[in-house]
Amino acid sequence: MRLQETSEETQYRENISRPAGEYRFSDFLLYPSERQLHRGEDAILIAPKTFDALVLLVLRAERLVRKEELMDVLWPDIYVSEANLTNIIVELRKLLGAEAIQTVSKHGYRFMLPVESEPGLKQAAYGAFVQAKELTTKPSVKSMLRARDLLWLSIAEDPAFAPSWAWLGRCCSYLGKSGVGTARNLELAKAAFRQAFALDPGLSSAHQFYAPLEADLGRSQDAMSRLLRRLAIGAKEPPVFTGLVQVFRFCGLLNESCIAHERACRLDLAISTSVAWTHFLLGEYKTAIDTCGKPDGYVDAAAWAAVGEKKQAIQLLEERTSNPHLTPALRGLMNSLLAILRGRSSQAIDEMVKTPLEGEPEVVFFFARHFSKLKASGLAMESLKRALAEGFVCSRALRDDPWFSAVRSTGEFPALLQDSNKAEEKARKTFEHMGGARILR
């Protein structure tokens, strides 16, 4: 059965009929609307199916294109063996170079040559968009501010280019979490995502980037429903599963969070998710260390501390807290853990009390864990109530994590645990109503 067409494939089909536009990569020029490939001044003869495969690969440059997608586009109405696709990839490598197309074993292919322009989009708009994306690869307030400005330029040149709006939403979300005009940037982020979805409801980057913002705003169940609906129509996109890893965790659906990570990796072996935080909450500390895709933050250091390797945890935190680009919440989380491990209880409490935590329910939950470890049960309970009210719930950690033992002995804890269980049950009912188990298979 033919899979639901993705937004990128829809755009691909539209590009075929556009009168102008080009892709530039290496010394090639690709004109989808004219069905022409040029190297310099010379036109290159290329078979129709090979040309169609090239357009789809270029359209998804540096992202995994599954074999099934390619075969659906190239042979929509007939069954052919996979050898036909292999032959086309061989032809393209002979033409473009052996390193132009990467094989992702058992899954598909990835176009590896940098693409410098896009059909149907003004060159100035696309140039600003590419620069902005590059700036976000190593996020800092400075780089995100510059990326945000470039995205505004891109939008001014071409307001109908949905990816610019999605990436603008991402930049504004980051800046809001970094304490830069928090309220204003979070409102801008929400408006940018609304516009991205209005222009392209199936844009996978918008679905991925909006999910963390929804979760931080206390709407993790809304995010879960939206992403599951996206998958239910056949859009098997790694970024959508990546978003689910986080929103499932916020809902307390930890096993489902791990499954979403596995599905994302099955589609794209190079993808990175936040699953290490999920394993930490499950008490699987060694796995949290092994799956920490970005080892420059908090969770792997906390996991080392949890398995009794305090010296290793302190060393990592000492190295990382000097990073000037940490968000205030992450800095407070790391500094307070470092103070706890050094036996400086008052310093740890002061660090947490002074840290701004607007729109950070997961960090609030981990602060509760720190307070409980310090036997500051009152502050721990306040933080747990706040995390629950703001949309983060995890009854598993409340029951099993040794650092929560102090709050488990308080009179308020049974009611809090009951409220947590109710919130998780509500999320699970939504998940089951939407056929989540079937969608994740």
C-alpha positions as CSV (number, residue, x, y, z in Angstrom):
1,M,0.0,0.0,0.0
2,R,1.3,3.5,-0.9
3,L,2.4,5.6,2.1
4,Q,0.8,9.0,2.7
5,E,2.8,11.6,0.8
6,T,5.0,13.7,3.0
7,S,5.1,17.5,2.7
8,E,8.6,17.3,1.2
9,E,7.3,14.9,-1.5
10,T,4.3,17.2,-2.2
11,Q,6.7,20.1,-2.5
12,Y,8.8,17.9,-4.8
13,R,5.9,17.3,-7.1
14,E,5.0,21.0,-7.2
15,N,8.6,21.9,-8.0
16,I,8.5,19.8,-11.1
17,S,5.9,22.2,-12.7
18,R,7.5,25.4,-11.5
19,P,8.8,27.6,-14.3
20,A,12.0,28.8,-12.5
21,G,14.4,27.8,-9.7
22,E,17.5,25.8,-9.3
23,Y,19.5,23.7,-6.9
24,R,23.3,24.3,-6.8
25,F,25.6,21.6,-5.4
26,S,29.3,21.0,-6.2
27,D,29.7,22.1,-9.8
28,F,26.1,21.0,-10.8
29,L,23.0,23.0,-11.4
30,L,19.6,21.1,-11.1
31,Y,16.5,22.6,-12.7
32,P,13.5,20.5,-11.6
33,S,11.0,22.5,-13.6
34,E,12.9,22.0,-16.8
35,R,14.0,18.5,-15.9
36,Q,17.6,19.4,-16.6
37,L,20.9,18.8,-14.9
38,H,23.9,21.0,-15.9
39,R,27.6,20.8,-15.0
40,G,29.0,24.2,-15.8
41,E,27.6,25.1,-19.3
42,D,27.1,21.4,-20.3
43,A,23.7,19.7,-20.1
44,I,23.9,16.2,-18.6
45,L,21.8,13.4,-20.1
46,I,20.1,11.5,-17.3
47,A,17.3,8.9,-17.4
48,P,13.9,10.0,-16.2
49,K,13.7,7.8,-13.1
50,T,17.3,8.7,-12.1
51,F,16.4,12.4,-12.5
52,D,13.3,11.9,-10.2
53,A,15.4,10.1,-7.6
54,L,18.0,12.9,-7.7
55,V,15.4,15.6,-7.2
56,L,13.9,13.9,-4.1
57,L,17.4,13.2,-2.6
58,V,18.4,16.8,-3.2
59,L,15.2,18.1,-1.8
60,R,15.9,16.1,1.4
61,A,19.6,17.0,1.4
62,E,21.5,15.7,4.5
63,R,18.4,13.8,5.7
64,L,17.6,10.2,5.4
65,V,15.3,9.3,2.5
66,R,13.9,5.8,3.1
67,K,14.0,3.2,0.4
68,E,10.2,2.9,0.6
69,E,9.8,6.6,-0.1
70,L,12.0,6.5,-3.1
71,M,10.3,3.5,-4.5
72,D,6.8,5.0,-3.9
73,V,7.8,8.1,-5.9
74,L,9.6,6.3,-8.7
75,W,7.3,3.4,-9.1
76,P,3.9,4.4,-7.5
77,D,1.7,1.9,-9.3
78,I,3.8,-1.2,-9.9
79,Y,5.9,-3.6,-7.8
80,V,9.7,-3.6,-8.6
81,S,12.5,-5.2,-6.8
82,E,14.9,-3.2,-4.7
83,A,17.7,-3.9,-7.2
84,N,16.1,-1.3,-9.5
85,L,16.6,1.4,-6.9
86,T,20.2,0.2,-6.2
87,N,21.0,0.6,-9.9
88,I,19.7,4.1,-9.9
89,I,21.9,5.0,-6.9
90,V,24.9,3.5,-8.6
91,E,24.2,5.6,-11.7
92,L,24.0,8.8,-9.5
93,R,27.2,8.0,-7.8
94,K,29.0,7.5,-11.1
95,L,27.7,10.9,-12.1
96,L,28.1,12.9,-8.9
97,G,30.9,11.1,-7.1
98,A,31.1,8.1,-4.8
99,E,30.7,10.3,-1.7
100,A,27.6,12.2,-2.9
101,I,25.1,9.7,-1.6
102,Q,25.5,7.9,1.7
103,T,23.9,4.5,2.2
104,V,22.2,4.1,5.6
105,S,22.3,0.4,5.9
106,K,18.9,-1.3,5.7
107,H,17.1,2.0,5.7
108,G,17.8,4.3,2.7
109,Y,20.1,7.0,1.5
110,R,21.2,10.5,2.3
111,F,22.4,13.2,-0.1
112,M,25.7,14.5,1.3
113,L,26.7,17.4,-1.0
114,P,25.8,20.9,0.4
115,V,22.9,22.4,-1.4
116,E,23.1,26.2,-2.0
117,S,19.7,27.2,-3.3
118,E,16.2,25.9,-3.7
119,P,13.5,26.0,-6.4
120,G,10.7,28.5,-6.0
121,L,12.6,30.5,-3.4
122,K,14.4,33.8,-3.9
123,Q,18.2,33.4,-3.6
124,A,18.5,36.0,-0.9
125,A,15.8,34.4,1.2
126,Y,17.4,31.0,0.9
127,G,20.9,32.3,1.6
128,A,19.7,33.9,4.8
129,F,17.9,30.7,5.8
130,V,20.9,28.5,5.3
131,Q,23.1,30.9,7.3
132,A,20.6,30.9,10.1
133,K,20.4,27.1,10.3
134,E,24.2,26.9,10.4
135,L,24.2,29.4,13.4
136,T,21.8,27.2,15.3
137,T,24.1,24.1,15.2
138,K,26.1,25.5,18.2
139,P,23.5,27.5,20.1
140,S,24.3,30.5,22.2
141,V,22.4,33.7,22.8
142,K,24.7,35.5,20.4
143,S,24.3,32.9,17.6
144,M,20.5,32.6,18.1
145,L,20.1,36.4,18.0
146,R,22.0,36.5,14.7
147,A,20.0,33.5,13.4
148,R,16.7,35.2,14.3
149,D,17.7,38.4,12.4
150,L,18.6,36.3,9.3
151,L,15.3,34.5,9.5
152,W,13.4,37.7,9.6
153,L,15.4,38.7,6.4
154,S,14.5,35.4,4.8
155,I,10.8,35.9,5.7
156,A,10.9,39.5,4.4
157,E,12.2,38.2,1.0
158,D,9.7,35.2,0.9
159,P,7.0,35.2,3.5
160,A,5.5,32.0,2.2
161,F,8.6,29.8,2.9
162,A,7.3,27.8,5.9
163,P,10.7,26.4,7.1
164,S,11.9,30.0,7.8
165,W,8.9,30.4,10.2
166,A,9.6,27.1,11.9
167,W,13.3,27.9,12.5
168,L,12.3,31.3,13.7
169,G,10.1,29.7,16.2
170,R,13.0,27.5,17.4
171,C,15.3,30.6,17.8
172,C,12.7,32.5,19.7
173,S,12.0,29.6,22.0
174,Y,15.7,29.2,22.8
175,L,16.0,33.0,23.4
176,G,13.0,32.9,25.7
177,K,14.4,30.0,27.7
178,S,17.8,31.9,27.9
179,G,16.2,34.9,29.6
180,V,16.3,37.2,26.6
181,G,13.0,39.0,26.5
182,T,11.4,35.9,27.8
183,A,7.7,36.8,27.4
184,R,8.1,38.5,24.1
185,N,10.2,35.8,22.5
186,L,7.9,33.0,23.7
187,E,4.9,34.9,22.1
188,L,6.9,35.3,18.9
189,A,7.8,31.6,18.9
190,K,4.1,30.6,19.2
191,A,3.2,33.1,16.4
192,A,6.0,31.8,14.2
193,F,4.9,28.2,14.6
194,R,1.3,29.1,13.9
195,Q,2.4,30.6,10.6
196,A,4.6,27.7,9.7
197,F,1.7,25.3,10.2
198,A,-0.7,27.6,8.3
199,L,1.7,27.5,5.3
200,D,2.6,23.8,5.6
201,P,0.7,21.7,8.1
202,G,2.9,18.7,7.4
203,L,6.3,20.5,7.9
204,S,8.3,18.0,10.0
205,S,10.7,20.6,11.4
206,A,7.7,22.7,12.7
207,H,6.3,19.6,14.4
208,Q,9.7,18.8,16.0
209,F,10.5,22.3,17.2
210,Y,7.0,23.1,18.5
211,A,6.8,20.0,20.7
212,P,9.3,21.2,23.4
213,L,7.6,24.6,23.6
214,E,4.2,23.0,24.0
215,A,5.5,20.7,26.7
216,D,7.2,23.6,28.6
217,L,4.0,25.6,28.4
218,G,2.1,22.7,30.1
219,R,0.5,21.3,26.9
220,S,2.4,18.1,26.6
221,Q,-0.8,16.1,26.0
222,D,-1.8,18.5,23.2
223,A,1.7,18.0,21.7
224,M,1.4,14.2,22.0
225,S,-2.0,14.2,20.2
226,R,-0.7,16.4,17.4
227,L,2.4,14.3,16.8
228,L,0.4,11.0,16.9
229,R,-2.1,12.4,14.4
230,R,0.9,13.2,12.2
231,L,2.2,9.7,12.4
232,A,-1.3,8.2,12.0
233,I,-1.6,9.5,8.4
234,G,1.6,7.7,7.4
235,A,4.2,10.4,7.8
236,K,7.0,8.3,9.3
237,E,9.4,11.2,9.9
238,P,12.3,11.0,12.4
239,P,11.8,14.5,13.8
240,V,8.2,13.7,14.8
241,F,9.4,10.7,16.8
242,T,12.1,12.9,18.3
243,G,9.4,15.3,19.5
244,L,7.4,12.4,21.0
245,V,10.4,11.3,23.1
246,Q,10.1,14.5,25.1
247,V,6.4,14.9,25.3
248,F,5.9,11.2,26.4
249,R,8.4,11.8,29.2
250,F,6.5,15.0,30.3
251,C,3.3,12.9,30.4
252,G,5.0,10.2,32.5
253,L,4.8,7.7,29.7
254,L,8.4,6.6,30.0
255,N,8.4,3.3,28.2
256,E,6.6,5.0,25.2
257,S,9.3,7.6,25.3
258,C,12.0,4.9,24.8
259,I,10.0,3.3,22.0
260,A,9.7,6.7,20.2
261,H,13.5,7.0,20.4
262,E,13.9,3.5,18.9
263,R,11.6,4.4,16.1
264,A,13.5,7.7,15.4
265,C,16.8,5.8,15.3
266,R,15.4,3.1,13.1
267,L,14.5,5.8,10.5
268,D,17.7,7.8,10.9
269,L,20.7,6.3,12.7
270,A,22.4,9.6,13.2
271,I,19.5,11.3,14.9
272,S,19.8,12.6,18.5
273,T,16.9,12.7,21.0
274,S,16.5,13.4,24.7
275,V,16.0,9.8,25.7
276,A,18.9,9.9,28.2
277,W,16.6,12.0,30.5
278,T,13.9,9.3,30.1
279,H,16.3,6.5,31.1
280,F,17.5,8.6,34.1
281,L,13.9,8.8,35.3
282,L,13.5,5.1,34.9
283,G,16.5,4.6,37.1
284,E,18.5,3.2,34.2
285,Y,21.6,5.3,34.9
286,K,24.1,3.4,32.9
287,T,21.8,3.5,29.9
288,A,21.3,7.2,30.4
289,I,25.1,7.7,30.2
290,D,25.4,5.5,27.1
291,T,22.5,7.3,25.3
292,C,23.4,10.9,26.2
293,G,23.7,12.2,22.7
294,K,25.0,15.6,23.7
295,P,27.5,15.0,26.5
296,D,28.0,18.6,27.6
297,G,25.0,19.0,29.9
298,Y,23.5,17.7,33.1
299,V,21.9,14.3,32.7
300,D,25.0,12.1,32.2
301,A,26.8,13.9,35.1
302,A,23.7,13.3,37.3
303,A,23.7,9.6,36.2
304,W,27.4,9.2,37.2
305,A,26.5,10.6,40.6
306,A,23.5,8.3,40.9
307,V,25.7,5.2,40.4
308,G,28.2,6.4,43.0
309,E,30.9,7.8,40.7
310,K,30.9,11.2,42.4
311,K,34.4,12.1,41.3
312,Q,33.5,11.6,37.7
313,A,30.4,13.6,38.1
314,I,32.2,16.5,39.7
315,Q,34.9,16.5,37.0
316,L,32.2,16.7,34.2
317,L,30.3,19.5,36.0
318,E,33.4,21.5,36.7
319,E,34.3,21.4,33.0
320,R,30.8,22.3,31.8
321,T,29.7,25.0,34.2
322,S,32.3,27.3,32.7
323,N,30.4,27.2,29.4
324,P,29.1,30.8,28.9
325,H,26.3,29.6,26.6
326,L,24.3,27.6,29.2
327,T,20.7,28.7,29.7
328,P,19.9,30.0,33.2
329,A,17.9,26.9,34.1
330,L,20.6,24.5,33.0
331,R,23.3,26.5,34.7
332,G,21.3,26.4,37.9
333,L,20.7,22.7,37.6
334,M,24.4,21.9,37.1
335,N,25.7,24.4,39.7
336,S,23.3,23.0,42.3
337,L,24.2,19.4,41.6
338,L,27.9,20.3,41.8
339,A,27.4,22.1,45.2
340,I,25.5,19.0,46.5
341,L,28.3,16.7,45.5
342,R,30.8,18.9,47.1
343,G,28.8,18.9,50.4
344,R,27.8,22.6,50.1
345,S,24.1,22.4,51.0
346,S,23.4,26.1,51.6
347,Q,25.1,27.0,48.3
348,A,23.0,24.4,46.4
349,I,19.8,25.8,47.9
350,D,20.7,29.4,47.2
351,E,21.6,28.4,43.6
352,M,18.2,26.8,43.0
353,V,16.2,29.6,44.8
354,K,17.7,32.3,42.6
355,T,17.4,30.5,39.3
356,P,14.5,31.8,37.0
357,L,12.3,28.8,36.0
358,E,9.6,30.3,33.8
359,G,8.5,27.6,31.3
360,E,10.9,24.9,32.8
361,P,8.7,22.3,34.4
362,E,11.2,19.5,33.9
363,V,14.0,21.5,35.6
364,V,11.6,22.3,38.4
365,F,11.1,18.5,38.9
366,F,14.8,17.9,39.0
367,F,15.3,20.8,41.5
368,A,12.7,19.0,43.7
369,R,15.0,16.0,43.5
370,H,17.9,18.1,44.6
371,F,15.9,19.7,47.5
372,S,14.8,16.2,48.7
373,K,18.4,15.0,48.6
374,L,19.3,17.9,50.9
375,K,16.4,17.0,53.1
376,A,14.7,20.4,52.4
377,S,11.4,18.6,52.2
378,G,9.3,21.7,52.2
379,L,11.1,23.2,49.2
380,A,11.0,19.8,47.5
381,M,7.2,19.5,47.9
382,E,6.7,23.0,46.6
383,S,8.7,22.2,43.5
384,L,6.9,19.0,42.9
385,K,3.5,20.6,43.1
386,R,4.7,23.3,40.7
387,A,6.1,20.8,38.2
388,L,2.8,18.9,38.2
389,A,0.8,22.1,37.8
390,E,3.0,23.2,34.9
391,G,2.7,19.9,33.1
392,F,5.6,17.6,34.1
393,V,4.7,14.3,35.9
394,C,6.7,11.2,36.7
395,S,5.3,8.9,39.4
396,R,8.0,6.3,38.6
397,A,10.8,8.5,39.9
398,L,8.7,9.7,42.9
399,R,8.3,6.1,44.0
400,D,11.7,4.6,43.2
401,D,14.4,7.3,43.0
402,P,16.5,7.2,46.3
403,W,17.0,11.0,46.2
404,F,13.2,11.4,46.7
405,S,13.2,9.4,50.0
406,A,12.9,12.5,52.1
407,V,9.7,13.7,50.5
408,R,8.2,10.2,50.6
409,S,8.1,10.4,54.4
410,T,6.1,13.7,54.4
411,G,2.3,13.7,55.0
412,E,1.7,15.5,51.7
413,F,3.3,12.9,49.6
414,P,0.5,10.4,49.2
415,A,-1.8,13.0,47.8
416,L,0.8,14.3,45.4
417,L,1.6,10.8,44.2
418,Q,-2.2,10.2,43.7
419,D,-2.4,13.4,41.6
420,S,0.6,12.3,39.6
421,N,-1.0,8.9,38.9
422,K,-4.2,10.6,37.8
423,A,-2.4,12.9,35.4
424,E,-0.5,9.9,33.9
425,E,-3.7,7.9,33.6
426,K,-5.3,10.7,31.7
427,A,-2.3,10.9,29.3
428,R,-2.4,7.1,28.8
429,K,-6.1,7.2,28.0
430,T,-5.4,9.8,25.3
431,F,-2.6,7.7,24.0
432,E,-4.8,4.6,23.8
433,H,-7.7,6.4,22.3
434,M,-5.5,7.6,19.5
435,G,-4.2,4.1,18.8
436,G,-0.7,5.0,20.1
437,A,0.5,1.5,20.5
438,R,-0.3,0.7,16.9
439,I,1.2,3.9,15.6
440,L,4.5,3.2,17.4
441,R,4.9,-0.3,16.1
